[in-house]
Amino acid sequence: MTSFFDQLNQVTESIRLPEIYHQLRELMIDPAADIYDFAQLIQQDSDLSAKFLHLVNSSYFGIGEDIDDIWTAINPGYATAVQHD
């Protein structure tokens, strides 16, 4: 009889995650990676780019103007500068 965790491992191993997920995880654990590495990777995946821009332009962040490129969206100083103008 297999344990719950053995069964869970079998199920999770059979799920095929997108390659972009694995690349993002690698960047997360790379101490030399910076936000521009993330921007470059996100920009390579059109679905992820669209979702990311949708999130950045949402009312949650309250930036107040449309951001249409990943480089601007990922720049941490941009939102602060816009909010203090």
One Martini backbone bead per residue (centre of mass of N, CA, C, O) as a GRO file, in nm:
protein
   85
    1MET     BB    1   0.096   0.037   0.023
    2THR     BB    2   0.049   0.365  -0.037
    3SER     BB    3   0.106   0.670   0.035
    4PHE     BB    4  -0.003   0.979   0.012
    5PHE     BB    5   0.274   1.103  -0.080
    6ASP     BB    6   0.322   0.908  -0.311
    7GLN     BB    7   0.068   0.984  -0.468
    8LEU     BB    8   0.127   1.283  -0.492
    9ASN     BB    9   0.393   1.253  -0.649
   10GLN     BB   10   0.269   1.113  -0.894
   11VAL     BB   11   0.082   1.341  -0.977
   12THR     BB   12   0.291   1.579  -0.996
   13GLU     BB   13   0.472   1.433  -1.211
   14SER     BB   14   0.232   1.424  -1.435
   15ILE     BB   15   0.248   1.722  -1.437
   16ARG     BB   16   0.272   1.972  -1.686
   17LEU     BB   17   0.477   2.230  -1.684
   18PRO     BB   18   0.578   2.506  -1.788
   19GLU     BB   19   0.884   2.620  -1.875
   20ILE     BB   20   0.862   2.903  -1.744
   21TYR     BB   21   0.844   2.803  -1.456
   22HIS     BB   22   1.132   2.684  -1.436
   23GLN     BB   23   1.279   2.946  -1.509
   24LEU     BB   24   1.171   3.116  -1.273
   25ARG     BB   25   1.281   2.937  -1.048
   26GLU     BB   26   1.577   2.973  -1.121
   27LEU     BB   27   1.583   3.278  -1.076
   28MET     BB   28   1.495   3.276  -0.771
   29ILE     BB   29   1.776   3.109  -0.689
   30ASP     BB   30   1.943   3.333  -0.823
   31PRO     BB   31   2.160   3.568  -0.693
   32ALA     BB   32   2.227   3.716  -0.985
   33ALA     BB   33   1.949   3.794  -1.026
   34ASP     BB   34   1.733   4.025  -1.182
   35ILE     BB   35   1.466   4.205  -1.296
   36TYR     BB   36   1.563   4.186  -1.597
   37ASP     BB   37   1.553   3.881  -1.618
   38PHE     BB   38   1.249   3.864  -1.574
   39ALA     BB   39   1.159   4.045  -1.805
   40GLN     BB   40   1.281   3.878  -2.034
   41LEU     BB   41   1.120   3.620  -1.973
   42ILE     BB   42   0.830   3.731  -1.979
   43GLN     BB   43   0.851   3.844  -2.276
   44GLN     BB   44   0.859   3.544  -2.412
   45ASP     BB   45   0.558   3.527  -2.288
   46SER     BB   46   0.251   3.621  -2.386
   47ASP     BB   47   0.064   3.531  -2.156
   48LEU     BB   48   0.230   3.639  -1.919
   49SER     BB   49   0.245   3.930  -2.014
   50ALA     BB   50  -0.058   3.989  -2.012
   51LYS     BB   51  -0.106   3.923  -1.710
   52PHE     BB   52   0.099   4.120  -1.594
   53LEU     BB   53  -0.021   4.382  -1.719
   54HIS     BB   54  -0.298   4.350  -1.595
   55LEU     BB   55  -0.203   4.368  -1.303
   56VAL     BB   56  -0.051   4.641  -1.314
   57ASN     BB   57  -0.327   4.790  -1.431
   58SER     BB   58  -0.464   4.761  -1.183
   59SER     BB   59  -0.613   4.885  -0.894
   60TYR     BB   60  -0.416   4.766  -0.689
   61PHE     BB   61  -0.175   4.972  -0.777
   62GLY     BB   62  -0.265   5.267  -0.872
   63ILE     BB   63  -0.112   5.427  -1.110
   64GLY     BB   64  -0.307   5.575  -1.357
   65GLU     BB   65  -0.160   5.426  -1.601
   66ASP     BB   66  -0.070   5.284  -1.890
   67ILE     BB   67   0.102   4.982  -1.925
   68ASP     BB   68   0.285   4.829  -2.224
   69ASP     BB   69   0.555   4.726  -2.072
   70ILE     BB   70   0.770   4.532  -1.895
   71TRP     BB   71   0.999   4.728  -1.819
   72THR     BB   72   0.812   4.930  -1.673
   73ALA     BB   73   0.656   4.732  -1.484
   74ILE     BB   74   0.931   4.624  -1.329
   75ASN     BB   75   0.993   4.902  -1.231
   76PRO     BB   76   1.002   5.013  -0.906
   77GLY     BB   77   1.021   5.338  -0.959
   78TYR     BB   78   0.780   5.412  -1.139
   79ALA     BB   79   0.531   5.403  -0.950
   80THR     BB   80   0.641   5.608  -0.747
   81ALA     BB   81   0.676   5.849  -0.943
   82VAL     BB   82   0.378   5.866  -1.037
   83GLN     BB   83   0.245   5.901  -0.747
   84HIS     BB   84   0.437   6.180  -0.687
   85ASP     BB   85   0.334   6.394  -0.918
   0.00000   0.00000   0.00000
